[in-house]
Amino acid sequence: MKLLAAVVLSFTVMGNPTISLTPDAPIQGGNLTITYSGGTNPQTLTIEWVPTGSGPTSVTTDANGVATVKIPADAESVTVSGGGAPAAVAFIDDPST
């Protein structure tokens, strides 16, 4: 009896993960698009709003690395982190000023 063993190793080469936020000048009450690239998707990312308590605290990207969240009406800034990527920060514009 012969025993044939084959080991196949497969490595996917990926770049350094990144998180990007659009639009460049998000506004309170608008939508924020979060894009995670350079890593495996879907990916769950952490969201921190200033002031805290008014918006979602996490989001999961789709298979293309994209997720959209509603910006709280009182948000001043947002930080999105996770997935081994450097955090992305955006300052939120108040449309009433």
Buried (B, 14 or more C-beta within 10 A) or exposed (E): EEEEEEEEEEEEEEEEBBBBBBEEEBBBBBEBEBBBBBBEBBBEBEBBBBEEEEBEEEBEBEEEBBBEBEBBBBBEEBBBBBBEBEEBBBEBBEEEE
